[in-house]
Amino acid sequence: MAATNVELSAQIEEEFLRCKICFEVYRTPRTLSCLHSFCEPCLKKLLDQRKGTVCCPECRTVTDLQGCVGNAKASFFINSLLDLFRAKTDTQALCSLCPSLGKAPEPASSRCLDCADFLCSSCTQGHRCSKVTVDHSVVSLQDYASGRYDEEARRKQERHCLSHQDPLRFYCATCSTPICRDCRMLEHFPHQVLSMAQALAGRRPQLEGLIGSLDGSVAGLSLQEQEVDSAVQRLKEAEGAVRDQISGCVSALVDLLLARKDALCEELSSFVQQQERNYLAIKGELQSHISSARSTRDFSRQVMQMGKDCEILDLESTIQGHIERLQRLQIAAVEKKTPVLFIKEEPDQHKLLTGMLELKFEPCGPEVASQTVDDPCIEAQAKASSPTPAETGNQTPVAPPIWPPEPLASSLPWLHSGLVHNPASIIFIRSFETDDDNSGYYENITGIGLSPGGDIVIADNSNLLIKKIIRNGNVRNTFSTNDTDWDNLKPFSLAVCEDTIYFTAGARVYKITEDDDIAQVCNLRGSHPEYAIAAYQDQYIAVSEGQSCCLSLYDPRGTLEGRVEPDAPLEGKFVFLAVNSREEFIVSMQKSIVVFKRSGEIINTCSSAETGSFRPRSVCIDKWDNIYALEGTRVILLTPRGDFVRELLNFKGQGYSPKLLTADSRGHLIMTDKKGTIRIYKVSL
């Protein structure tokens, strides 16, 4: 029995007497409307000062406390258990009666369950001999602390009136509150007053019925939970089946396309070989006739130069007849055709793939055949000689030497305005935090990049850290720039070149070596605190030159390869930097985004994005050289030459303010805010 009581006591302590917020024994417990109890100091931290409410951290129920945690109900039940628990765990208890006898309190050896007093040995003897207390249950402190008398102590435990300090033994049905004897005779005298037992006997059936109704609610909710689990399972199974169907359909489509490709290539090869044989046959006849004409011409000239008059007159008719015969000779003209690929805008649904591509052999004029691709007139002449869509059944010819061909660009909607691949939608994938609670300062992310393996690399300027993060949010590596040979380096911008992380700190470029050490690469022009950096493939890194609108190019070893200066003056400085696959530089300035070549030729300047003021910040490019830029709370899309297309995302009023962005080769757009909250989106075509 004692063991059972100890077990029950431990269970009560764990379940009822520990706050679920601080996980300590309750300190001034308060009960919310959802019957969950918490420490009063813990609830103060959860109080919404503007609304005066508290949201329960366990069940999310909102309780209106009218701005004061003290308005939450104090539970007699929990406070009684707390009194019992504290009395049991007080190993240094002193006698409660010694001070009333005018002597110093001695260590307690017993406890009276009726009076709830600790007693020393002498007071215990007097307590048992007194006529008033002879019937009280006095137990040893050791047995009491063991939990042996928990149930008896709970039965004898009483709550006292805060006003009169008497036990609460009555219940005012009018006010629905427990009262003491003095309360009954004073302010509650005209009210309907019952004993505690009477009040409970009247209310117990209703409470038990109400509590019992929860069994049905729990059963119904459990059934709904099972239905949700079944729905999730069916959803997963359907997902797997649809994925298999998609894979099968795509594989079948790919097979059809490859088969169509092989058929078209075979048809093209047969045509070219046959045309080549025809050309060679005609060429052989032409060479034979050219040889005959040359020999006739040479022999006739010799006769005219060396022959005597009679000899010339004798051969005149023969020479004249042979020459006239050669001049009348006609070689059959070869049918000059050239292969042209046609793409149907609206192919037959039954032949969606095989009918979309069609190979035709169109006549070509001698003027077109005699020109080369480098001739600037070939495009116009090719258009003039090509059949119109109306003539070819709503088909569009593709001129192989020119890409993208203008007819094809006009027939396919994603080829326009210099934007070869126009993202049609952007889908949120995941979000995760990268901040570290152990960091000494609030995070200030100033650089972002991607490793060849796909890890996200960020620079934390405030905490002197560079982190390599897996896309599930786990940190793969952390590199500290603190306490180096160059004192504390505050990393600003970073780039990854040849699988090596390069970053700027002050007026220098550094890199993280293979043994995770930090080495200086080069010094930069000027002494500015911030330099933007970007990598061009694995060939070099480009660094902005502080306040001047120029770029310095360094190879991975730090050797200066050259400088790039736009051929027109620009106001301000380069704030962010990117390089596309065509070795064109994209820089954001205070009020514009500028695109220019390595030669310095400015391709385009974008200074508006359908807003009154244009304040671009971070820029990046995707695998199709589309440009993405942060502008205020927006993520905007620009063509590869820098023309504004549209707004992709807007975080206004969402509590998230992106600061940097980058894009990978798999169509993902990755952004981070100042604190290191990373969001990943999928750009779909």
ChimeraX attribute file (.defattr): number of C-alpha atoms within 10 A of each C-alpha:
attribute: neighborCount
match mode: 1-to-1
recipient: residues
	/A:1	8
	/A:2	13
	/A:3	11
	/A:4	11
	/A:5	16
	/A:6	17
	/A:7	13
	/A:8	15
	/A:9	19
	/A:10	14
	/A:11	12
	/A:12	14
	/A:13	15
	/A:14	14
	/A:15	10
	/A:16	17
	/A:17	23
	/A:18	20
	/A:19	20
	/A:20	18
	/A:21	13
	/A:22	12
	/A:23	12
	/A:24	12
	/A:25	19
	/A:26	22
	/A:27	16
	/A:28	16
	/A:29	24
	/A:30	24
	/A:31	19
	/A:32	23
	/A:33	14
	/A:34	13
	/A:35	11
	/A:36	16
	/A:37	25
	/A:38	25
	/A:39	22
	/A:40	19
	/A:41	15
	/A:42	19
	/A:43	24
	/A:44	15
	/A:45	11
	/A:46	14
	/A:47	20
	/A:48	17
	/A:49	13
	/A:50	7
	/A:51	11
	/A:52	14
	/A:53	18
	/A:54	25
	/A:55	16
	/A:56	19
	/A:57	14
	/A:58	10
	/A:59	9
	/A:60	10
	/A:61	14
	/A:62	14
	/A:63	16
	/A:64	19
	/A:65	19
	/A:66	16
	/A:67	16
	/A:68	16
	/A:69	24
	/A:70	14
	/A:71	13
	/A:72	20
	/A:73	15
	/A:74	16
	/A:75	15
	/A:76	12
	/A:77	10
	/A:78	18
	/A:79	18
	/A:80	15
	/A:81	19
	/A:82	21
	/A:83	13
	/A:84	19
	/A:85	20
	/A:86	13
	/A:87	18
	/A:88	18
	/A:89	12
	/A:90	11
	/A:91	13
	/A:92	7
	/A:93	20
	/A:94	19
	/A:95	22
	/A:96	19
	/A:97	19
	/A:98	18
	/A:99	11
	/A:100	9
	/A:101	10
	/A:102	8
	/A:103	9
	/A:104	12
	/A:105	17
	/A:106	18
	/A:107	17
	/A:108	22
	/A:109	19
	/A:110	23
	/A:111	26
	/A:112	21
	/A:113	21
	/A:114	17
	/A:115	14
	/A:116	18
	/A:117	17
	/A:118	25
	/A:119	29
	/A:120	22
	/A:121	15
	/A:122	13
	/A:123	20
	/A:124	21
	/A:125	12
	/A:126	13
	/A:127	20
	/A:128	16
	/A:129	12
	/A:130	11
	/A:131	9
	/A:132	9
	/A:133	15
	/A:134	12
	/A:135	12
	/A:136	14
	/A:137	17
	/A:138	23
	/A:139	18
	/A:140	16
	/A:141	21
	/A:142	14
	/A:143	15
	/A:144	20
	/A:145	20
	/A:146	16
	/A:147	23
	/A:148	19
	/A:149	17
	/A:150	22
	/A:151	13
	/A:152	12
	/A:153	18
	/A:154	14
	/A:155	11
	/A:156	12
	/A:157	18
	/A:158	17
	/A:159	17
	/A:160	15
	/A:161	17
	/A:162	11
	/A:163	10
	/A:164	13
	/A:165	11
	/A:166	16
	/A:167	17
	/A:168	21
	/A:169	18
	/A:170	20
	/A:171	23
	/A:172	21
	/A:173	15
	/A:174	11
	/A:175	12
	/A:176	11
	/A:177	11
	/A:178	22
	/A:179	27
	/A:180	22
	/A:181	15
	/A:182	17
	/A:183	18
	/A:184	20
	/A:185	10
	/A:186	9
	/A:187	9
	/A:188	19
	/A:189	12
	/A:190	10
	/A:191	12
	/A:192	13
	/A:193	21
	/A:194	17
	/A:195	16
	/A:196	15
	/A:197	12
	/A:198	13
	/A:199	17
	/A:200	13
	/A:201	11
	/A:202	10
	/A:203	11
	/A:204	12
	/A:205	11
	/A:206	11
	/A:207	12
	/A:208	10
	/A:209	10
	/A:210	11
	/A:211	11
	/A:212	11
	/A:213	11
	/A:214	11
	/A:215	11
	/A:216	11
	/A:217	11
	/A:218	11
	/A:219	11
	/A:220	12
	/A:221	12
	/A:222	12
	/A:223	12
	/A:224	12
	/A:225	12
	/A:226	12
	/A:227	12
	/A:228	12
	/A:229	12
	/A:230	12
	/A:231	12
	/A:232	12
	/A:233	12
	/A:234	12
	/A:235	12
	/A:236	12
	/A:237	12
	/A:238	12
	/A:239	12
	/A:240	12
	/A:241	12
	/A:242	12
	/A:243	12
	/A:244	12
	/A:245	12
	/A:246	12
	/A:247	12
	/A:248	12
	/A:249	12
	/A:250	12
	/A:251	12
	/A:252	12
	/A:253	14
	/A:254	13
	/A:255	12
	/A:256	14
	/A:257	16
	/A:258	12
	/A:259	13
	/A:260	18
	/A:261	14
	/A:262	12
	/A:263	14
	/A:264	17
	/A:265	13
	/A:266	12
	/A:267	13
	/A:268	17
	/A:269	12
	/A:270	12
	/A:271	16
	/A:272	15
	/A:273	11
	/A:274	11
	/A:275	17
	/A:276	12
	/A:277	12
	/A:278	16
	/A:279	15
	/A:280	12
	/A:281	13
	/A:282	16
	/A:283	14
	/A:284	12
	/A:285	13
	/A:286	14
	/A:287	12
	/A:288	12
	/A:289	16
	/A:290	13
	/A:291	12
	/A:292	14
	/A:293	16
	/A:294	12
	/A:295	12
	/A:296	16
	/A:297	13
	/A:298	12
	/A:299	13
	/A:300	18
	/A:301	12
	/A:302	11
	/A:303	16
	/A:304	15
	/A:305	10
	/A:306	10
	/A:307	14
	/A:308	11
	/A:309	10
	/A:310	9
	/A:311	12
	/A:312	16
	/A:313	12
	/A:314	11
	/A:315	14
	/A:316	14
	/A:317	11
	/A:318	10
	/A:319	17
	/A:320	12
	/A:321	12
	/A:322	13
	/A:323	17
	/A:324	10
	/A:325	10
	/A:326	15
	/A:327	10
	/A:328	9
	/A:329	10
	/A:330	9
	/A:331	11
	/A:332	8
	/A:333	9
	/A:334	12
	/A:335	11
	/A:336	15
	/A:337	16
	/A:338	16
	/A:339	17
	/A:340	19
	/A:341	17
	/A:342	21
	/A:343	21
	/A:344	21
	/A:345	16
	/A:346	13
	/A:347	16
	/A:348	12
	/A:349	9
	/A:350	8
	/A:351	9
	/A:352	13
	/A:353	15
	/A:354	17
	/A:355	16
	/A:356	18
	/A:357	20
	/A:358	15
	/A:359	16
	/A:360	15
	/A:361	13
	/A:362	14
	/A:363	14
	/A:364	16
	/A:365	14
	/A:366	9
	/A:367	9
	/A:368	15
	/A:369	13
	/A:370	8
	/A:371	12
	/A:372	11
	/A:373	12
	/A:374	9
	/A:375	8
	/A:376	10
	/A:377	12
	/A:378	19
	/A:379	17
	/A:380	10
	/A:381	13
	/A:382	15
	/A:383	14
	/A:384	10
	/A:385	13
	/A:386	19
	/A:387	14
	/A:388	15
	/A:389	15
	/A:390	9
	/A:391	9
	/A:392	13
	/A:393	11
	/A:394	15
	/A:395	24
	/A:396	27
	/A:397	23
	/A:398	20
	/A:399	20
	/A:400	12
	/A:401	12
	/A:402	11
	/A:403	10
	/A:404	16
	/A:405	16
	/A:406	17
	/A:407	17
	/A:408	20
	/A:409	18
	/A:410	13
	/A:411	17
	/A:412	12
	/A:413	11
	/A:414	16
	/A:415	17
	/A:416	16
	/A:417	15
	/A:418	17
	/A:419	20
	/A:420	17
	/A:421	18
	/A:422	21
	/A:423	16
	/A:424	10
	/A:425	11
	/A:426	16
	/A:427	12
	/A:428	12
	/A:429	12
	/A:430	14
	/A:431	16
	/A:432	15
	/A:433	15
	/A:434	17
	/A:435	15
	/A:436	13
	/A:437	9
	/A:438	6
	/A:439	12
	/A:440	9
	/A:441	13
	/A:442	15
	/A:443	22
	/A:444	19
	/A:445	26
	/A:446	24
	/A:447	27
	/A:448	25
	/A:449	26
	/A:450	22
	/A:451	18
	/A:452	14
	/A:453	8
	/A:454	15
	/A:455	18
	/A:456	22
	/A:457	23
	/A:458	27
	/A:459	26
	/A:460	27
	/A:461	22
	/A:462	17
	/A:463	22
	/A:464	21
	/A:465	20
	/A:466	26
	/A:467	19
	/A:468	23
	/A:469	20
	/A:470	15
	/A:471	18
	/A:472	11
	/A:473	17
	/A:474	12
	/A:475	15
	/A:476	13
	/A:477	13
	/A:478	14
	/A:479	15
	/A:480	20
	/A:481	23
	/A:482	14
	/A:483	10
	/A:484	12
	/A:485	11
	/A:486	11
	/A:487	9
	/A:488	14
	/A:489	21
	/A:490	24
	/A:491	28
	/A:492	26
	/A:493	27
	/A:494	28
	/A:495	26
	/A:496	23
	/A:497	22
	/A:498	14
	/A:499	13
	/A:500	16
	/A:501	21
	/A:502	27
	/A:503	27
	/A:504	28
	/A:505	20
	/A:506	18
	/A:507	17
	/A:508	20
	/A:509	24
	/A:510	20
	/A:511	24
	/A:512	18
	/A:513	13
	/A:514	10
	/A:515	6
	/A:516	12
	/A:517	12
	/A:518	19
	/A:519	15
	/A:520	18
	/A:521	20
	/A:522	17
	/A:523	14
	/A:524	18
	/A:525	15
	/A:526	13
	/A:527	13
	/A:528	14
	/A:529	13
	/A:530	21
	/A:531	27
	/A:532	24
	/A:533	28
	/A:534	25
	/A:535	25
	/A:536	21
	/A:537	14
	/A:538	13
	/A:539	12
	/A:540	21
	/A:541	25
	/A:542	26
	/A:543	25
	/A:544	26
	/A:545	23
	/A:546	21
	/A:547	15
	/A:548	15
	/A:549	19
	/A:550	18
	/A:551	23
	/A:552	19
	/A:553	22
	/A:554	21
	/A:555	18
	/A:556	18
	/A:557	11
	/A:558	17
	/A:559	12
	/A:560	15
	/A:561	12
	/A:562	12
	/A:563	17
	/A:564	19
	/A:565	19
	/A:566	19
	/A:567	12
	/A:568	8
	/A:569	8
	/A:570	15
	/A:571	12
	/A:572	13
	/A:573	17
	/A:574	25
	/A:575	22
	/A:576	25
	/A:577	26
	/A:578	24
	/A:579	24
	/A:580	21
	/A:581	13
	/A:582	11
	/A:583	13
	/A:584	22
	/A:585	23
	/A:586	27
	/A:587	26
	/A:588	24
	/A:589	22
	/A:590	15
	/A:591	16
	/A:592	19
	/A:593	28
	/A:594	22
	/A:595	24
	/A:596	23
	/A:597	18
	/A:598	16
	/A:599	12
	/A:600	17
	/A:601	15
	/A:602	18
	/A:603	15
	/A:604	15
	/A:605	17
	/A:606	18
	/A:607	20
	/A:608	16
	/A:609	20
	/A:610	11
	/A:611	9
	/A:612	7
	/A:613	12
	/A:614	17
	/A:615	18
	/A:616	26
	/A:617	22
	/A:618	23
	/A:619	26
	/A:620	24
	/A:621	25
	/A:622	20
	/A:623	15
	/A:624	16
	/A:625	20
	/A:626	23
	/A:627	26
	/A:628	25
	/A:629	24
	/A:630	24
	/A:631	21
	/A:632	18
	/A:633	16
	/A:634	17
	/A:635	21
	/A:636	21
	/A:637	24
	/A:638	24
	/A:639	22
	/A:640	25
	/A:641	22
	/A:642	23
	/A:643	22
	/A:644	19
	/A:645	16
	/A:646	13
	/A:647	16
	/A:648	16
	/A:649	13
	/A:650	16
	/A:651	13
	/A:652	11
	/A:653	8
	/A:654	8
	/A:655	7
	/A:656	15
	/A:657	20
	/A:658	24
	/A:659	22
	/A:660	25
	/A:661	25
	/A:662	22
	/A:663	24
	/A:664	18
	/A:665	12
	/A:666	11
	/A:667	17
	/A:668	20
	/A:669	23
	/A:670	24
	/A:671	23
	/A:672	26
	/A:673	19
	/A:674	18
	/A:675	19
	/A:676	23
	/A:677	18
	/A:678	21
	/A:679	20
	/A:680	20
	/A:681	18
	/A:682	18
	/A:683	19
	/A:684	13
	/A:685	11
